[in-house]
């Protein structure tokens, strides 16, 4: 059993832990912006293939002493790096955290890199080159007090980049946050879903992928572990085939999104086509005041502007009021959720929230407000 750490957005640790348990992870333990867990190689591949709320999945290879630069260098050299990399492979080292003596992440990363290539040089007369853009082995170092946790990045890039979204609106949600919001809203594929302010379509598309049981990793570029020395190509190909075979051909309930901007809706349709679900999810160019419920019950989630990056607060007050009116008049029997980073604007919805869930949208502290519409 290997030790792993999945990095997540702040505030999504519990949601990510639940997802890991569903995937079969053991010893799941949420931490700040991440989740510790254990499992075998197959689990590592599955988490990268099926994970919807994670950024990166790290495999821990050592926790070493790192009181200062010299001790960090010596401790790094005690690891048998030839188990993980050959001199003809490229590497990169990324560092987070600090202590009193190691307080510059670039310098810390340089010490670790030097220790690795010096070990290679002494053993083989050759050394790995550095490739910060697309290395064969991406090494993650985290300094915490006088220790350094060294890990290998099995993902190689942030998994929120599903690969289906070349077209983005002005203030897009990350795919990982969209998937987490669907979980927070207790949406299930048997329920209708609607986003009346859908922008480039990320919430409806993520709902569609879940509804059709499509693994997000199927859209990925090459993952980091595919360049590891112990990469099991047969196992990976069998998991990919299994994921493809498990896809559903049709949604159980309608999923739709709308926006008043025709160019934005065109982006949403482009993104849906990029992941092959353009005939499943329905997008319409429609003013908010014209929205009609696509079913007798279901879940609405929307992410209106907050007045921080987009629009003006006074102008947006009318939008929030209209949102509340549309919910009340057109969506009886539904549960509606509004993600907002502005408490004053939230009051303009004019409905009593039955739940207030703290959420971070990037670095912005927000609240996901639930309205039960009867």
C-alpha positions in Angstrom: 0.0 0.0 0.0 1.4 3.4 -1.0 0.8 6.7 0.7 -0.9 9.3 -1.5 -2.0 12.9 -1.2 -4.7 14.5 -3.4 -4.5 18.3 -3.6 -7.8 20.1 -3.7 -9.2 23.7 -3.6 -9.7 25.2 -0.2 -13.0 24.2 1.4 -13.5 21.1 -0.8 -11.5 18.7 1.4 -14.6 16.8 2.8 -16.2 16.5 -0.6 -12.9 15.1 -2.1 -12.5 12.7 0.8 -16.0 11.3 0.1 -15.1 10.9 -3.5 -11.9 9.0 -2.6 -13.7 6.6 -0.4 -16.2 5.9 -3.2 -13.2 5.1 -5.5 -11.9 2.6 -2.9 -9.2 4.6 -1.1 -8.2 3.5 2.4 -7.2 5.5 5.5 -8.8 8.7 4.0 -7.8 11.7 6.1 -8.7 15.3 5.0 -6.1 18.0 5.6 -5.8 21.7 4.6 -6.2 21.8 0.7 -5.8 18.1 0.3 -6.6 14.6 1.4 -4.2 11.8 2.6 -5.1 8.3 1.6 -3.5 4.9 0.9 -4.0 2.4 -1.9 -2.3 0.3 -4.6 -1.2 1.2 -8.1 -4.6 0.5 -9.6 -6.2 2.9 -7.2 -3.7 5.6 -8.2 -4.7 5.2 -11.8 -8.4 5.1 -11.0 -8.2 8.4 -9.0 -6.5 10.1 -11.9 -9.1 8.7 -14.3 -12.3 9.2 -12.3 -11.5 12.0 -9.9 -13.7 15.0 -10.4 -12.7 17.3 -7.5 -8.9 16.9 -7.3 -6.1 19.0 -8.8 -3.2 16.6 -8.5 -2.5 13.2 -7.0 0.9 12.9 -5.3 2.7 9.6 -4.3 4.7 10.1 -1.1 8.2 8.6 -1.4 9.8 10.0 1.7 9.6 12.3 4.7 13.1 13.5 5.3 14.9 15.9 7.7 15.3 19.4 6.5 16.5 21.7 9.2 18.6 23.6 6.8 19.9 23.5 3.2 22.8 21.1 4.0 20.6 18.6 5.9 18.0 18.8 3.1 20.7 18.0 0.5 22.1 15.0 2.5 18.7 13.6 3.3 17.6 13.8 -0.3 20.7 11.9 -1.3 19.7 9.1 1.1 16.8 8.2 -1.3 17.6 5.7 -4.0 16.5 7.9 -7.0 17.5 5.2 -9.5 14.3 3.4 -8.5 12.3 6.2 -10.0 14.4 7.8 -12.7 17.1 7.2 -15.2 19.7 9.8 -16.4 18.0 10.1 -19.8 14.8 11.2 -18.1 14.0 14.8 -17.5 13.0 16.1 -14.1 11.5 19.2 -12.4 11.1 20.0 -8.7 8.3 22.2 -7.3 8.4 23.3 -3.6 5.8 24.6 -1.2 6.1 25.5 2.5 9.1 26.9 4.4 10.9 27.0 7.8 13.3 29.5 9.3 16.3 28.3 7.3 14.6 27.2 4.1 12.3 30.2 3.4 12.7 30.5 -0.4 10.9 27.8 -2.4 13.1 28.2 -5.5 16.3 27.8 -3.4 14.8 24.7 -1.7 13.9 23.2 -5.0 17.4 23.8 -6.3 18.9 22.0 -3.3 16.8 18.9 -4.0 17.5 19.0 -7.7 21.3 19.2 -7.0 21.2 16.3 -4.6 19.4 14.1 -7.2 21.6 14.9 -10.2 24.8 14.7 -8.1 23.8 11.2 -7.0 23.2 10.3 -10.6 26.5 11.7 -11.7 28.5 9.8 -9.0 26.7 6.5 -9.8 26.6 6.6 -13.6 28.6 9.5 -14.8 25.4 11.0 -16.3 22.6 13.2 -15.0 19.0 14.1 -15.8 18.3 17.4 -17.6 15.7 19.9 -16.2 12.4 20.4 -18.0 10.1 22.7 -16.1 7.4 22.6 -18.8 6.9 18.8 -19.4 9.3 16.7 -17.3 9.3 12.9 -17.2 9.3 13.1 -13.4 7.7 16.0 -11.5 8.9 16.0 -7.9 6.9 17.8 -5.3 8.6 18.9 -2.0 6.7 20.3 0.9 8.6 21.9 3.8 6.8 21.6 7.2 8.8 22.7 10.2 12.1 20.7 10.0 10.8 18.0 7.7 10.4 17.8 4.0 7.8 15.5 2.4 9.0 14.4 -1.0 6.4 13.1 -3.5 6.0 12.2 -7.2 3.3 14.0 -9.1 1.3 11.2 -10.7 -1.0 13.7 -12.6 1.7 15.9 -14.2 -0.7 18.8 -14.6 -3.8 20.1 -12.8 -6.7 17.7 -13.4 -9.2 20.6 -13.5 -8.0 21.1 -17.0 -10.3 18.4 -18.4 -9.2 19.1 -22.0 -12.7 19.8 -23.3 -12.8 23.6 -22.6 -10.8 25.7 -25.1 -13.7 28.3 -24.9 -14.1 30.2 -21.6 -16.3 33.0 -20.4 -15.1 36.0 -18.5 -15.3 34.5 -15.0 -15.4 30.7 -15.4 -15.7 28.2 -12.7 -13.0 25.5 -12.5 -14.4 22.1 -13.5 -13.4 20.7 -10.2 -15.4 23.3 -8.3 -18.4 22.8 -10.6 -18.3 19.0 -9.8 -18.1 19.8 -6.1 -21.0 22.2 -6.3 -23.2 19.5 -7.9 -22.3 17.2 -5.0 -23.0 19.9 -2.4 -26.4 20.5 -4.0 -27.2 16.8 -3.7 -27.9 16.6 -7.4 -28.3 13.1 -8.8 -28.5 12.0 -12.4 -32.2 11.1 -11.9 -32.9 14.8 -11.2 -33.3 17.5 -13.8 -30.6 20.2 -13.8 -30.7 23.8 -14.9 -28.2 26.7 -14.9 -30.0 29.9 -16.1 -26.7 31.9 -16.1 -24.5 29.2 -17.5 -21.7 31.2 -19.2 -19.4 28.8 -21.1 -21.4 25.9 -19.8 -19.2 24.3 -17.2 -21.9 23.3 -14.6 -24.3 21.7 -17.2 -21.4 19.9 -18.9 -20.0 18.5 -15.7 -23.5 17.4 -14.7 -23.8 15.7 -18.1 -20.5 13.9 -17.7 -21.7 12.6 -14.3 -25.1 11.7 -15.7 -23.6 9.7 -18.5 -20.9 8.2 -16.2 -18.1 9.6 -18.4 -14.7 9.5 -16.6 -13.1 13.0 -16.8 -9.7 11.4 -17.3 -10.7 10.2 -20.7 -10.2 13.8 -21.9 -6.8 14.0 -20.4 -3.5 14.6 -22.1 -0.7 12.1 -21.0 -0.7 11.8 -17.2 2.5 11.9 -15.2 2.5 8.3 -14.1 2.6 7.2 -17.7 6.3 8.2 -17.8 7.2 6.5 -14.5 9.5 3.5 -14.5 6.9 1.2 -13.1 4.1 2.3 -15.4 1.8 -0.7 -16.1 0.5 0.0 -19.6 -1.7 -3.1 -19.6 -3.5 -2.1 -16.4 -4.0 1.5 -17.6 -5.4 0.4 -20.9 -7.8 -2.0 -19.2 -9.0 0.7 -16.9 -9.6 3.1 -19.9 -11.5 0.3 -21.7 -13.6 -0.4 -18.6 -14.4 3.3 -18.3 -15.4 3.6 -21.9 -17.6 0.5 -21.6 -19.4 1.9 -18.5 -20.6 5.1 -20.3 -24.4 5.5 -20.6 -26.0 6.4 -23.9 -28.7 8.8 -22.6 -29.4 11.0 -19.6 -32.1 10.0 -17.1 -33.3 13.6 -16.7 -32.9 16.8 -18.8 -29.8 19.0 -18.3 -29.9 22.5 -19.6 -28.1 25.9 -19.5 -29.0 29.3 -20.8 -27.4 32.7 -21.1 -28.5 36.0 -22.7 -25.2 36.4 -24.7 -25.3 34.5 -28.0 -21.5 34.4 -28.2 -21.2 32.9 -24.7 -23.8 30.2 -25.6 -21.8 29.4 -28.7 -18.8 28.8 -26.4 -20.9 26.5 -24.3 -22.0 24.5 -27.3 -18.4 24.3 -28.5 -17.3 23.0 -25.2 -20.1 20.4 -25.1 -19.1 19.3 -28.6 -15.5 19.0 -27.5 -16.4 16.2 -25.1 -19.0 14.6 -27.3 -22.2 15.5 -25.3 -23.6 18.3 -27.6 -26.7 16.1 -28.3 -27.3 15.4 -24.6 -27.1 18.8 -22.9 -29.3 21.6 -24.1 -28.1 25.2 -24.4 -30.3 28.1 -25.3 -29.7 31.9 -25.8 -32.4 33.3 -23.5 -33.0 36.2 -21.2 -33.3 35.3 -17.5 -36.9 36.7 -17.4 -37.9 34.2 -20.2 -36.6 31.0 -18.4 -39.1 28.2 -17.9 -38.6 25.1 -15.8 -37.7 22.1 -18.0 -39.4 19.6 -15.5 -41.7 19.6 -12.5 -38.8 19.3 -10.1 -35.0 19.3 -10.1 -31.9 21.3 -9.1 -30.8 24.8 -10.2 -27.3 26.0 -9.6 -26.0 29.3 -10.9 -23.0 31.5 -10.4 -24.1 35.1 -11.0 -21.5 38.0 -11.1 -20.5 39.2 -7.6 -19.7 42.8 -8.4 -16.0 42.1 -7.7 -14.6 41.2 -11.0 -17.6 41.7 -13.3 -20.3 44.3 -13.4 -21.3 46.9 -10.9 -23.0 46.1 -7.6 -25.9 48.5 -8.1 -26.6 47.2 -11.6 -26.4 43.6 -10.4 -28.9 44.2 -7.6 -31.7 44.0 -10.3 -30.3 40.8 -11.6 -30.3 39.1 -8.2 -33.9 40.3 -7.6 -35.0 39.0 -10.9 -33.3 35.7 -10.1 -35.4 35.4 -6.9 -38.6 36.3 -8.8 -37.9 33.7 -11.5 -37.2 31.0 -8.9 -40.4 31.8 -7.0 -42.7 32.1 -10.0 -41.3 29.4 -12.4 -39.5 26.8 -10.4 -41.9 25.6 -7.7 -40.9 22.1 -6.6 -37.2 22.7 -7.3 -34.2 23.3 -5.1 -32.2 26.4 -6.2 -28.6 27.2 -5.3 -26.8 30.5 -5.8 -23.0 30.8 -5.5 -22.1 34.4 -4.5 -19.2 36.3 -3.0 -21.4 39.3 -2.1 -23.7 39.2 0.9 -25.4 42.4 0.0 -26.3 41.1 -3.4 -27.5 37.8 -1.9 -30.1 39.7 0.1 -31.6 41.0 -3.1 -32.7 37.5 -4.1 -35.6 38.1 -1.6 -35.9 34.5 -0.5 -35.0 32.8 2.8 -32.0 30.5 2.4 -32.5 27.1 4.0 -28.7 26.4 3.9 -25.5 28.5 3.7 -22.5 26.5 2.6 -19.1 28.3 2.7 -17.1 27.8 -0.5 -14.0 29.3 -2.1 -14.1 30.2 -5.8 -10.4 30.4 -6.3 -9.2 32.7 -3.5 -12.6 34.4 -3.1 -14.6 33.4 0.0 -18.1 32.7 -1.2 -21.4 31.2 0.0 -23.6 28.6 -1.7 -27.1 29.5 -0.8 -29.9 26.9 -0.9 -33.5 27.9 -1.6 -36.3 25.4 -1.3 -39.0 26.5 -3.7 -42.5 25.4 -2.7 
